[in-house]
Amino acid sequence: MKKRSGRGRPKGFDQAEVLENAMRVFWEDGYEGASLTALQEATRLSPPSIYHSFGSKEGLYRACLDHYQGRHGSPVDAMRAEPPGPEGLRRLLSTAAAEYTSPDQPAGCMISTAALTVGPQHDAVAGQVAARRATSLGLVRDYLAQARRRGTLPESADPAALARYFGAIMQGMSVQARDGATREELEAIADIAMAAWPVE
């Protein structure tokens, strides 16, 4: 029996390329703003091929989030490369400033400010992105807890509250980048934010 045309993956299907192009649509337009037409044009896949390969628009979005994190990493990774202490947090913010304003990609962070306001029919999408943000926040909290044990953060400091503070700074930097802030302007925000590092 012949297969129906338009189903399955087309010849030359390159999943990494498809995800890269779809990722940029979601990054620029958000989940709800990314139309199937725009995704089809960016990926050069027909709607049946998109659904056959990823199950749904939501499935494609999840795959794009995985691709984003795998390809772009995270400022948190840069932080964790430093011994627990203020230098790591400064590197976290500096890496974010550079990433969020890179001329080679859409401005801001795809995850920091993704799906913050979606209709109730997309609560599952919002929950998935929030879970990724929570994971990153947890890594910052754990890093700060290590800094406190190491003595580079005062014993009186609250790692959880401090992690939320720096998380809020990074989300704000992402919004500022979307609004056109330069790397230098975001670095200035980072300098001010580091003044909140507790001292005895």
N, C-alpha and C positions, 0 to 999 in steps of 0.2 A: 504494500500500500504506500502511495506517495505521501510524503509529509506535506502539510499545508505550508504555503509560503508565508513568510513573516513570523514564523514561530521559531523559537530556539535562538541560538547565537549566530550572527551573520559571519561570513568568512572574514578572517582577519581580526576577529574579536580579541581585543587586548584589554583585559580587565583593569590593569593598572591605569591605562590611559583613559578608559571609560570613567573610572572612579575619580581620577584627577580632574577631568572636565566637569563631571557632575558635582564634585565637591565645590568647585569654584562658583557654580550656579547657586548652590545652597548657601555658600559663604556670603555671596553678594546679596542674595534676595531673601534669605531666611527660608525656613521650611515651608511655611504657608505661601510665601511669595514666589517660590520656585514652581513655575507651571510645568506641566507635563510637556508642553510644546518646547519650552526653553531647555528642558532636560533632554528631550529627543534631539534637538538641534545640536546641543553641546556634545552629546555622546554618539550621535549618528546611529542610534538604535531606534527601532520602531517600538511603539508602546508594548506590543506583544513580547518583543525581545526583552524589554526592561522588566516586565512582570515575570517572564519565564526565568530570567537570570537572578532576580532579586526578590521576587514574590510580591512586591508592592512598592509604592513610593517610599513608604516608611522603611522597608527593608533596604532600599537603595540608600536612604539617608543614613541608616545605621552603618552600612558598609563604608560610606563616605567619611563618617566620623572616625571609624577604625583606620581608614586610609590617612586621614588628617593626622591622627595621633602617631601613626607609624612613620609617616613621611616628615612631618614637621617636629616631631618630638614634643617636648614641653619645657617651658622655662623651669619647671620643677626639676627636670633632669639636670639642668645646669646648676641649680642650687645644691642638689644632692652630691654633685661632684666635688663640692667644697666641704672641708671639715665643719661640723655644726658650729655656727656662730654668725655674727653679723655680716661677714663677707659673703656667706652663702645667700642670705636674703638680698643683699645688694646685687648679687649676680642674678638672682631670680628676676628682680625688677629691670635690670639692665638688658637681660635677654628678652624680656617681654617688650621693652621699648624698641629694641631692634626688630624683633619679629613682627610686631604690630604695625610697623611703618615700612616694612620691606617693599620696595617698588616692584618686586617680582610677583606679588600676590595681592589679593584683596586686603584692605586695611582691617586692623583689629584681630581678635581671636575668634575662630569659628565656634569655640565651645564656651568661652567666658560669658558671652552675651547671647548665646543661641537659644531660641525657643523660650524666651522669657515671657512673651505674651502670645499665646496661641488659643484658639477656640477649644472648648471642652472636648470636642471630638478628637483632639490631638493631645490629650493629657498624657497618653503613653509616651509620646515623643518627648514632651517636656520632662517627664519623669526620667527618661533615659539620659537626657543631657544633664539634668540636675544630679543624677547619680555619678556621672563622670566628673562634674565639678566637685562633688563631695569627696570623691576619691583623691583628687588633687589636693583639696583642702586638708584631708587627713594626712597626706604625705608631708605637707608643710607643718602641720601640728606635731607629727612625730619627730620631724627634724628639729623643731624648736624644743621639744621635750628632751631630745638628746643634747642639745646645746645647754639646757639647764643642768642636766646631769654632769656635763663636761665642765661646767663653771663659766661658760662664755655668755650665759643668760642668767640673770639673778634668780635666786631660789624663789623670790617673791613673785616672779612673773608668771602669768597665766598663758601657757602655750596655746590653748584652744582659742582664747580671746585674741591673742596676738595673730594667730593664723587667720582668723576671720577678718581682722583688720587689714592684713596684707592681701588677702583674697579680694576684699572690697576695693583696695587700691588698684589691683590688677584689672578688675572688671571696669573700673572707672577709666583706666588707661586705654582699655579696648574701645570704650565708647568715644573717648577723646580722639583716638586714632581714626575711628570711622568718620568723625567730624572734621578731620583734616589736620590734627595736631602732628607736629614733626617729631622725629626721634629726640632731638635736643629738648623739646618741650616736655616730652614724657620723661626724659632723664632728670629734668628739673623737678618733676613731681616725685620721682624716686628719691632724690636727694632730701626733699622735705619729709617724705614718708619715713626715711631711715632715722630721722630725729626722734621717732617714737620708740626706737629700740631702748628697752629699759636699762637703767644703770642703777647701781647701788647708791 
